[in-house]
Amino acid sequence: MKLNNIKTVYLMGGGGTMLGFAKELRARKYEVVVFTSPRHSTEIMPGGATLARELDGAAIPWRMPEDVNSDSVFLEGATSLTMGMGFGEVWTFARKTIDRFDGKLFDFMGIPLPRYRGGAHYTWQILRQNRLGACNIQVINEFMVQGEFDSGEIVYSREYRFPDSARIPQDYFDAAHKQEVDFLKEFMDRAEQGEDFILSPVPEQYSMYFPRLNTLKQGWVDWSWGTKDLELFINAFDDPYAGASTELDGRLVRLKQARVETLDGPFHPFMTGLVYRINSTGVYIATPQGSLIIGRVLDEAGQDMTAAVKTGQRFFTPMARLEAAMTFHAQYDAKGAKA
């Protein structure tokens, strides 16, 4: 597959990588149009502004159609000289829409395919202590369902490793952003040089699917877990998310910046959740194999209430909360999370 005749690029979805790629394509003199959704348009980009504001500031045209398969601007502009690239787009593409791109409708996948299909990729990877990152450009076919299934051939790919210092999703996002933008620049360099890309099938024997998550509904701490699992869970729902939820004397709170220390432990299971020390390092919580040190305790509104925590209080999550979290199925549409 050769891609050196591209004149126009459609970018679909959202995120910092898509924005960076849009600016790079404009610098290369391509005609660029972004097709996004309500939830993507209001996402905060690395510079602190929303995607919509960033696109306006860069003079990159963008649209927010309900469905690209019936959007006249999208369909009429898609020709054999157009390349499409999805970045978490909300639409599934009809066969007639795919055909308009003459094989040049792709999806960017920032995961080590076919592992970690689904959603909340970095949360799942942190829980499993997995540091394998990857960039993939994959052909979109009519069987693809965004966030659920993809089977198109791989056009171009590269693997990398997240640094050992990466502990929370924001660390993974930050490290991935540079890798992904560099990867896309390299892809365009090769395309412009006339490289004949060889399509490779997805090795389905290694497939792993983990569903999308809703932090507020599913990120509840189970204090019966071991110390390391508690640390991993809390860190997996840290920034840019709201934090892992639990209760403190019956009040809903969220925890961030977790780490383990074993100097004081172990502790009897009956002591689990008890706050036994507070200092400049954080809030020390007794857990079976050692201390869980929490750097920030937030209230339900996201305000820091660490200073209000007292020794002798206990963090605890009622069983009803845990059962509701384990049976909840997160679903998203163009506007965001469904109730």
N, C-alpha and C positions, 0 to 999 in steps of 0.2 A: 504494500500500500504506500503510494506516494502522496504527499500533502504539500507540494511546493507550488500549487496553483491557487491557494486560498486568498481570497480578497476580503471576506467578511467573516467575523467570528461572533457567534451567539454564545453568551455565557448565561447559565441558568442556575438559580439557587442563591447562595449567599456565602458569607464567611470572609475572613481576612485573606485567605489564599486566593479566592476568586477576585477580590478587589485588587490584590497585588498583581495578579495575572492580567486583569483588565488594563491597568496602568502600563504594564510592560508591552502589551499588544498595541496600545495607542502610540507608545514611543516607537514601535516598529512600523507605524503607519497603516495598521489594519483598521478597517471600519469595525467598531465594536458596539454591540448592543447587549444590554443586560436585561434578562427576564427574571423577575424575582417575585416574592410573595409577601404578604403583610408581615409575617413573623420574621422573615429574613431582612426585610427593609429596615426594621427597627433594631436589629442587632448592633451592639456596640463594637466598633472596629478597634484595632490596636492603637489608633491615634486618639481614641476617646469619643469620636463622633459616630453617628449611626451610619449604616451602609448607604442609605438614601442620601444623607448629607455629603458623604465622601464622594459618591458618584456625581452629584451635582457640582461639587467643588472641582472635580477633575473634568467636568464637561463631558461625561460619558453618558450617553442616552440610556434610559432604562424604562421598562414597562412592568406593570403588575397585572397580567391577565389572569382571569380565573382558571383558564385551561388553554395551554398553548396549542393543543390539538384543534381548537376552534378559533384561535386568534388570527385574524386576517393578516396583521403585520408580521407575525412570526412565520406564517405559512408562505406568504408571498415573497418574503425576503430570503427564504431558505432555497438555495440552488446548489448545483454541483460545485460552485465556487465558495460555498459557505461551510465552515466547520462549526459544529456545536459542541460545547463542553459543559457538562453538568457538575455542580458542586452542592450536593445535598438537595437538589431540586424536589419540589413537592409533586411533580406530575409523573404519570406513567405514559409512555409515548405509544400512540397508535401506529400500526404498520405504515399507513399512508403518510404519516408525519416523518417517520424514519426514512422512508424512501426518498423524500425530497432532498436529503443531504447526500445522497449517492454514496453511502457507506461512511460518511464523515461525521456521524453523531456519536459523541463519546461521553463517558462519565469519568470524572477524576475520583479515585478512591485512595484515601490516605490511610490504608490499613494493609497488613500483610495478607492479601488475598490468597486462598479463600477463607482464611481465619478472621474471626471478629466481624463477620457479617452481622447486619442488624443495626444497632445504634449504641450510643453511650460507650463508644469504643475504648476511650482512655480509662473510664471508670472500671470497665471489665478488666483491662490490662493491669491496672494498679492492683486490683483485688488478687490477680494471679501472679503479681510481681513479674510481669512480662515487659521487656524493654525493646522488643523488636518493632521498628517502625518501617513503613514502606510507602512508596508512591506508585500508583498504577493509573494508566490511561486504558480504559476498557470500552469496547464497542457496546453501544446500547442496542438491544434488540427488543422485540415485542414481548418477550417473556420477563423483562426486568420489572420489578416492583420496588420502588424506592424505599430503602430501609428494611427490605425484607428478602429480596432475592435478586441475583444477577448471574447471568451465564454467558455474557458476551466474551469474545476473545480479548486477550491482553495485547495492546498495541505497543506499549513501552512501560518499563517498570524499573524500580530501583529500591533496594533495602538499605536501612541504616539502623543504628542503635541509639535509643534515648540515653542521655547521660545518667550516671549513677546518682547525680544530685536531683534528678526529677522525682518528686514525691507526690505531687497533686496534679489534677487535670490541667491547670493553667501552665505548669511546667512542661507538660507534654505538648500542649497547644503552642507554646512559645518555641520549643525546639522544633516542632513539626513545621511551623510556618516558614522558617528559613529554608529547611530542607525542601519543602514543597515548591516554593517560589523558584528556587535554584533548579529544581528538577524540571519545572515547566519551561523555564528559559532554555535549558539544555534540549528539551524536546523540540521547541520551536527552532533552535539553531539547526538541529538535525533535519527537521522538516524542510526548512528553507534551503538547505544544502542538497536537497533531493534524495535523501535517504529512502530506501525502499523498506518500510517497516514490515517485519514478519509477524503475522498474527499467531498468538499462542493460546491454546485452550487452557481454561482454568483447571488446575489439578483438584478435581472435586473430592478425591479421597482424603484430603486434608481439611475439608470444610468444617467450620465451626460457626454456629449462629447464636448470638446472644441478643435479646430484644432491647428495644429502646426503654429508657427509664424516666421516671418522674421523681426528681429529688424530694419534693415535699411529700409525696405519697409513699415512696418506697425506701427512702433513706433513713430508716429508723434503726437505732443501735440496739443490738441484742446483747445484753450484758452477760449472757451465759457463755459467750464465745471466749476463746483464749486471748491473751494480751496482744499478740501479734496480729491476729485477725481483727481485733477491735481497732488497732492503729491503721491497718490497711483500709478498713471500711470507712473510717472517718476521713482519712486523706482522700479516698476515692470520690467523696462528695464535697470536697473543699473547692476553693475558687476555680473556675468562675461560678460555681453553683452555690446554693444557699447554705450548705453545711449539713452534716448528719444530725438527725433529730433525736431527742430523748426528752425526759422530764426531770426537773429538779424541784423536789417537794411539790409535785403536781403541776408545775408550770412548764409549758413547752419551751424548750431551748434548743439551740443548734451549736454544734461543736466544730471547731476548726483547729488546724495546726497541731496535730497529734504526733507524739513520739513516745517510744518505750524506753524505760530505764529499769534496770534490775537490781540496783544497789539496795533498795529497801525490801524487796519482795523475797519469796512469794507471799501471797496473802490467802487466807482461808476463803472459800467461795462465799461465805456469809458476809464477808467484808467488801465484796465486789460492788463498785459504784460509789463507795464512800470517799469523800474528799478529806484527806488526812494532812495535807500541807498546801499552803499557797505562798508563793514568793515571786520574785521578778522573773523566774523561769517559766512559771505557769501554774496551773491548777493540777495538783497531784491526786490521782484517783487510784484506789486499790483495785487490782485485778489479779486473777489467780497466779500468773507467772511473774508479776512485777508491777511496776508503776506505769500508768498511762498518764502522760503529762499533756495537758491541753493548753494551747497558747491563747485561744480566744473562745469565749462563751458568748453567744449572741441570743437576744430575745427573738420572739416570733416576728418582729418587724425588721430584724436584721441589725439592731443596734447593739453595740458592744456592752455587755453587762458583766464582764469578767470580775470587775472590782466588787460586785455585789455578792459574789459567791462566798460562802463561809465554810470553814472546816466543820466537819460533822454532818454536813448535808450529804444526801445521797442522790446520784443520778440513777434513774430507773425508767424502764420502758414497759408499760402495761402490756400484757399478752394480747389484748384486743388490738393494740396498735401494730404489734408485730404480725399478727394474723392478717390484718387488713393490708399491710405492706406486701406480704408474701403472695397474696391472692390478687393484687392489683395488676392490671395490664395497661401499660402506658400506650396511649394513642395520640397521634399528632396529625393536624391538617394544616392547610395554608395559613391559618390564623394562629396556630400554636397548639398547646396541649388541650385535649378534649377532657371534659369533666368525667 
